[in-house]
Amino acid sequence: MSAPTTTRPRRAPAGGSAKKHRLAVSRALLWPALATSIILTQVPFVMTIFYSLQSWNLLRPGERGFTGLDNYVSVLRDGSFLSSLGSTVAVTGTSVVLSTLLGMLFAVLLDRNFVGRGVARTLMITPFLVMPAAAALIWKWSIFDAATGMANWGLGLVGLPPVAWNTELPIVTIIAVLTWQYTPFAMLILLAGLQAQNKDVLEAAAVDGAGPIRTFGWITLPHLRQYVEIAVLLASIMLLQVFDPIAIMTRGTGGTKTLSYLLYERAFVGLEVGEAAAYGVMTVLVTIVVASVALRTLFKVFSSEGIGR
Amino acid sequence: MTRSRLRATLVTAATWVLVLIFFFPVAWMVFTAFKPERQAATVPPTFFPALTLDQFEAVFNRDMLPYLINSFSASVGSTLLVLVLAVPAAYALSIRPVINVRDALFFFISTRFMPVAASIIPIYLLLQAVGGLDNITWLTILYVGVNLPIAVWMMRSFLAEVPREILEAAQLDGARLGTEIFRVVLPLVMPGIAAAGLICFIFAWNEFFLANLLTAQVARTTPPFLTSFVDGRGQFLAVLSAAATVAIIPVVLAGWIAQKQLVRGLAMGAIK
């Protein structure tokens, strides 16, 4: 991988105009991606804000008009928003915490040398790769079905009565699927963290007579902190927008009506464009709060690599 | 010594038990796909069915192929477009810093935080107005919008690792920008590009929300198509399992083959 050698004369040392030229080139390289992003994500959002200030139902196209903040007032009065916010926090929070804890367990187990370690890791990452729509369908019909599901068969083996998962405990089925899909994700990141540990330090601890548990608590965990942060953060960002299992498994019943699903329902079932747009704007505001906390952490993690130099 | 060996064996056994429990739903799905329908959902479960390929035949008789092809077009197309846009942008952000790198990065990543649901209404209405619903090209373009920020962010951290000396040497030798990018930088960050491409492909292949809302017949992709196998009269589990098995194969194989890239990609390049 050597630099190409040419016989052209060397460039003049960077002066003012050369520097300007470099900046112009940089901007030209950045511009296409930036413009694409703005057109595909920001413009629709600005339009959403505009729609949210209108009374507009697709069933009554003639009655479209500007109503100011009326939609927001009805959104806050409705109560659906707050309960939906609660569902989102419950589903996302529980799934992220469980995924991280299980991911930590599997990462520690797979960090050892044992027979078939590579195969075990390959099997473990599979749930993350499975299409969420497929995962939702299989868990609902093959695992959680009250009569023929494998979950109740397993309970029966240990003498427990069957549970009507899909009808009585929809939120459990959603959290189970999400945890199953995101545990491998947390595991991979934490495993990378474990493998980045300084082996000399671990050996020194062993020589000093620290047992595995003390070593883990005093040396490994502090070292893993930033990896845990990355895992929690990225999983939260993805799970805050969760939609697929809810649309496929529960249709928002039993406390699973998350913000994304609520908005979808208002817009595409109720055809209330103005109101749904207001839900959209509120959802973004909530996400911004979560994301700004998250981003600050991200930049702290990344600044060790010198962002914004 | 023997005590610690015994303990190690026990931990290994426990590890395998847990891993197999975790993998069970996938294994059971693949197993169910080879059962005749009447043995798919039974009490107790059928462990020794009359194995058959009927379900896979049924899946393709229901014309799964066009849906798979649509998924491929949207995934491969959007991944290539994303890389074409993201690599130069990331290069500008890392190697030839623009004045406000931080703001640009912040912008890119913040678009990813924004729920797609928040901009779906205007997108839907606009596509309806221009006749772009049920059109695979438009779906591909929207996937570019979804995946571009992740790719820019990832590529930036891969490019930041390119040793400055190499670039300076190339510049001193009078290499032009094109040469610098194609002959010097790209070969060095090929693994990073592979990682970014893999992640974009996975997300696009598995995407359900946009595909479900914006496609109907012609441009339908695999994830929404899968839900059509659930039928109210019951007796669909084997054929659903077969369709789901076919649907997950491309991404599962890609992820298995490129595990190293997967880890780096998932952590957006934050992990070496």
Boltz contact constraints between the chains, C-beta under 6 A:
constraints:
  - contact:
      token1: [A, 3]
      token2: [B, 169]
      max_distance: 6.0
  - contact:
      token1: [A, 3]
      token2: [B, 170]
      max_distance: 6.0
  - contact:
      token1: [A, 3]
      token2: [B, 173]
      max_distance: 6.0
  - contact:
      token1: [A, 3]
      token2: [B, 184]
      max_distance: 6.0
  - contact:
      token1: [A, 4]
      token2: [B, 175]
      max_distance: 6.0
  - contact:
      token1: [A, 4]
      token2: [B, 179]
      max_distance: 6.0
  - contact:
      token1: [A, 4]
      token2: [B, 183]
      max_distance: 6.0
  - contact:
      token1: [A, 5]
      token2: [B, 173]
      max_distance: 6.0
  - contact:
      token1: [A, 6]
      token2: [B, 173]
      max_distance: 6.0
  - contact:
      token1: [A, 6]
      token2: [B, 174]
      max_distance: 6.0
  - contact:
      token1: [A, 8]
      token2: [B, 174]
      max_distance: 6.0
  - contact:
      token1: [A, 10]
      token2: [B, 174]
      max_distance: 6.0
  - contact:
      token1: [A, 11]
      token2: [B, 174]
      max_distance: 6.0
  - contact:
      token1: [A, 22]
      token2: [B, 96]
      max_distance: 6.0
  - contact:
      token1: [A, 26]
      token2: [B, 92]
      max_distance: 6.0
  - contact:
      token1: [A, 26]
      token2: [B, 96]
      max_distance: 6.0
  - contact:
      token1: [A, 26]
      token2: [B, 98]
      max_distance: 6.0
  - contact:
      token1: [A, 29]
      token2: [B, 88]
      max_distance: 6.0
  - contact:
      token1: [A, 29]
      token2: [B, 91]
      max_distance: 6.0
  - contact:
      token1: [A, 29]
      token2: [B, 92]
      max_distance: 6.0
  - contact:
      token1: [A, 30]
      token2: [B, 89]
      max_distance: 6.0
  - contact:
      token1: [A, 30]
      token2: [B, 92]
      max_distance: 6.0
  - contact:
      token1: [A, 30]
      token2: [B, 98]
      max_distance: 6.0
  - contact:
      token1: [A, 32]
      token2: [B, 85]
      max_distance: 6.0
  - contact:
      token1: [A, 33]
      token2: [B, 85]
      max_distance: 6.0
  - contact:
      token1: [A, 33]
      token2: [B, 86]
      max_distance: 6.0
  - contact:
      token1: [A, 33]
      token2: [B, 89]
      max_distance: 6.0
  - contact:
      token1: [A, 33]
      token2: [B, 152]
      max_distance: 6.0
  - contact:
      token1: [A, 36]
      token2: [B, 85]
      max_distance: 6.0
  - contact:
      token1: [A, 37]
      token2: [B, 111]
      max_distance: 6.0
  - contact:
      token1: [A, 37]
      token2: [B, 148]
      max_distance: 6.0
  - contact:
      token1: [A, 40]
      token2: [B, 145]
      max_distance: 6.0
  - contact:
      token1: [A, 41]
      token2: [B, 111]
      max_distance: 6.0
  - contact:
      token1: [A, 41]
      token2: [B, 145]
      max_distance: 6.0
  - contact:
      token1: [A, 44]
      token2: [B, 119]
      max_distance: 6.0
  - contact:
      token1: [A, 44]
      token2: [B, 122]
      max_distance: 6.0
  - contact:
      token1: [A, 44]
      token2: [B, 123]
      max_distance: 6.0
  - contact:
      token1: [A, 45]
      token2: [B, 118]
      max_distance: 6.0
  - contact:
      token1: [A, 45]
      token2: [B, 119]
      max_distance: 6.0
  - contact:
      token1: [A, 47]
      token2: [B, 122]
      max_distance: 6.0
  - contact:
      token1: [A, 48]
      token2: [B, 118]
      max_distance: 6.0
  - contact:
      token1: [A, 48]
      token2: [B, 119]
      max_distance: 6.0
  - contact:
      token1: [A, 48]
      token2: [B, 121]
      max_distance: 6.0
  - contact:
      token1: [A, 48]
      token2: [B, 122]
      max_distance: 6.0
  - contact:
      token1: [A, 109]
      token2: [B, 15]
      max_distance: 6.0
  - contact:
      token1: [A, 114]
      token2: [B, 12]
      max_distance: 6.0
  - contact:
      token1: [A, 120]
      token2: [B, 19]
      max_distance: 6.0
  - contact:
      token1: [A, 122]
      token2: [B, 256]
      max_distance: 6.0
  - contact:
      token1: [A, 123]
      token2: [B, 19]
      max_distance: 6.0
  - contact:
      token1: [A, 123]
      token2: [B, 23]
      max_distance: 6.0
  - contact:
      token1: [A, 124]
      token2: [B, 19]
      max_distance: 6.0
  - contact:
      token1: [A, 126]
      token2: [B, 26]
      max_distance: 6.0
  - contact:
      token1: [A, 129]
      token2: [B, 251]
      max_distance: 6.0
  - contact:
      token1: [A, 129]
      token2: [B, 252]
      max_distance: 6.0
  - contact:
      token1: [A, 129]
      token2: [B, 255]
      max_distance: 6.0
  - contact:
      token1: [A, 130]
      token2: [B, 248]
      max_distance: 6.0
  - contact:
      token1: [A, 131]
      token2: [B, 206]
      max_distance: 6.0
  - contact:
      token1: [A, 131]
      token2: [B, 223]
      max_distance: 6.0
  - contact:
      token1: [A, 131]
      token2: [B, 247]
      max_distance: 6.0
  - contact:
      token1: [A, 131]
      token2: [B, 248]
      max_distance: 6.0
  - contact:
      token1: [A, 132]
      token2: [B, 206]
      max_distance: 6.0
  - contact:
      token1: [A, 133]
      token2: [B, 208]
      max_distance: 6.0
  - contact:
      token1: [A, 133]
      token2: [B, 223]
      max_distance: 6.0
  - contact:
      token1: [A, 133]
      token2: [B, 226]
      max_distance: 6.0
  - contact:
      token1: [A, 134]
      token2: [B, 226]
      max_distance: 6.0
  - contact:
      token1: [A, 134]
      token2: [B, 244]
      max_distance: 6.0
  - contact:
      token1: [A, 134]
      token2: [B, 247]
      max_distance: 6.0
  - contact:
      token1: [A, 134]
      token2: [B, 248]
      max_distance: 6.0
  - contact:
      token1: [A, 138]
      token2: [B, 29]
      max_distance: 6.0
  - contact:
      token1: [A, 138]
      token2: [B, 244]
      max_distance: 6.0
  - contact:
      token1: [A, 141]
      token2: [B, 237]
      max_distance: 6.0
  - contact:
      token1: [A, 143]
      token2: [B, 25]
      max_distance: 6.0
  - contact:
      token1: [A, 148]
      token2: [B, 41]
      max_distance: 6.0
  - contact:
      token1: [A, 148]
      token2: [B, 43]
      max_distance: 6.0
  - contact:
      token1: [A, 153]
      token2: [B, 45]
      max_distance: 6.0
  - contact:
      token1: [A, 188]
      token2: [B, 263]
      max_distance: 6.0
  - contact:
      token1: [A, 189]
      token2: [B, 267]
      max_distance: 6.0
  - contact:
      token1: [A, 192]
      token2: [B, 263]
      max_distance: 6.0
  - contact:
      token1: [A, 192]
      token2: [B, 271]
      max_distance: 6.0
  - contact:
      token1: [A, 230]
      token2: [B, 267]
      max_distance: 6.0
  - contact:
      token1: [A, 230]
      token2: [B, 270]
      max_distance: 6.0
  - contact:
      token1: [A, 237]
      token2: [B, 113]
      max_distance: 6.0
  - contact:
      token1: [A, 241]
      token2: [B, 115]
      max_distance: 6.0
  - contact:
      token1: [A, 243]
      token2: [B, 209]
      max_distance: 6.0
  - contact:
      token1: [A, 244]
      token2: [B, 208]
      max_distance: 6.0
  - contact:
      token1: [A, 260]
      token2: [B, 115]
      max_distance: 6.0
  - contact:
      token1: [A, 260]
      token2: [B, 117]
      max_distance: 6.0
  - contact:
      token1: [A, 263]
      token2: [B, 117]
      max_distance: 6.0
  - contact:
      token1: [A, 267]
      token2: [B, 121]
      max_distance: 6.0
  - contact:
      token1: [A, 276]
      token2: [B, 121]
      max_distance: 6.0
  - contact:
      token1: [A, 277]
      token2: [B, 121]
      max_distance: 6.0
  - contact:
      token1: [A, 280]
      token2: [B, 118]
      max_distance: 6.0
  - contact:
      token1: [A, 283]
      token2: [B, 115]
      max_distance: 6.0
  - contact:
      token1: [A, 283]
      token2: [B, 118]
      max_distance: 6.0
  - contact:
      token1: [A, 284]
      token2: [B, 114]
      max_distance: 6.0
  - contact:
      token1: [A, 284]
      token2: [B, 118]
      max_distance: 6.0
  - contact:
      token1: [A, 287]
      token2: [B, 113]
      max_distance: 6.0
  - contact:
      token1: [A, 287]
      token2: [B, 115]
      max_distance: 6.0
  - contact:
      token1: [A, 291]
      token2: [B, 113]
      max_distance: 6.0
  - contact:
      token1: [A, 305]
      token2: [B, 160]
      max_distance: 6.0
  - contact:
      token1: [A, 308]
      token2: [B, 101]
      max_distance: 6.0
  - contact:
      token1: [A, 308]
      token2: [B, 102]
      max_distance: 6.0
